[in-house]
Amino acid sequence: MQRWWWSVGLAFLCSGCSVLAVADAAVTTGAVVVKTGVQATGALVSAVLPKK
């Protein structure tokens, strides 16, 4: 019975770690996409507006 509880506890710990890893990857990907979009928009604005 004790071995069963250890297995259940380990399964919960591992699933929590994987959820955290997936959430971290999603946030990192989102940040990179936003940063790239902002840089592209800045480059487009710089290209369109005349320099003084």
N, C-alpha and C positions, 0 to 999 in steps of 0.2 A: 504494500500500500504506500509505503514511504517513497519507493522508487517512482510510483505513478505521480505523486505530488511534485517530485523533482522534475519529471518530464513535462508536466503541465506548466510549472513555473518557468522552465527554460524556454518553452514554446512562446509564452507571453513575452519574455524578455527579448527573444529574437525577433518576434513580430514587431515589437515597439521600436527596435533598432532599425528595422527595414523601413518602417513608416517614416521615421525621422530622416533616414537617408534619402528616401524618395521626395519628401517635402523639401529638404535642403537642396536637392538637385533641381527641383521645380523653381524654387526661389532664385537660385543662381542663374538658371536659364532665362527666367523672366527678366532679371537684372541686366543680363548681357543683351537681350533683345531690345530692351528700352534704351540702353546706352548706345547701341548701334544705331537705332532709329534717331536718337537725338543728334548724334554725330553726323548722320546723313542729312538730316534737316538743316543743321548748321552749315554744312558744306554747300547745300543747295541754295540757302539764303545768301551765303557769301558769293556764290557764283552769279546770282541774279542781280543783286544790288551793286550799283556802281561804286567804285572806290573813290574816296575824296582825296 
